[in-house]
């Protein structure tokens, strides 16, 4: 039970002007990326939108996944997290029934600041119910909670846990690797300090900039893994710096709409209100 791709793109969610969910436009962007050669995407799991979606909206997206026109071996990873355990369990059960969803990104609830024991219980139950290859997502900047090393070690004993997405202190990855013999997918959350993270042991990328530069980011990432330099690196890094110098999500959505001719919509307020 695992995932095969070391690179996926964390896709944003499309909305109509009244901020209701636009599943068709979201899928159109995924199909655009797939046609560009992308083999894996993360849906409803990053870009800061996960907790703005209700459990009903997430389930609606899962139920419409059979409409998505991608290859059978396409690896779609679905974000699983909620501020309420019962809603997360409902979503996990729905995910378990989907053959299109190949894995989950398991995030911790924001704001609640659970204890390590509570977080372990939360994660363990959701891993069991979803029954999918699982990436543990530690993102204290957004949630206020940070998964402790000992909690990681206990969660890694579960066969379904195949990796982590670390957006906290990247140096904890070295400590974790020293404590486990398990082969892990260790995802960098975005392109910032990517070369440094690779030196620390990161071997996968959950890309944000790949929404706009899917092939270029993958080539750059693979070159970094091999300690190589590409002639186009300087120009690409400038584009990445431009992206991260502003409110990332509104900028990406605007570029997707213009580049792909998709009515993708903006963000749910307050994001994008200065556009």
Helices and strands as residue ranges (DSSP letters): E 7-10, H 23-35, E 40-43, G 50-52, H 55-63, G 65-67, E 75-80, H 85-96, E 101-107, H 116-130, E 133-138, H 140-143, H 149-155, E 161-166, H 172-179, E 185-189, H 194-200, E 204-207, G 209-211, H 214-225, H 233-244, H 248-260
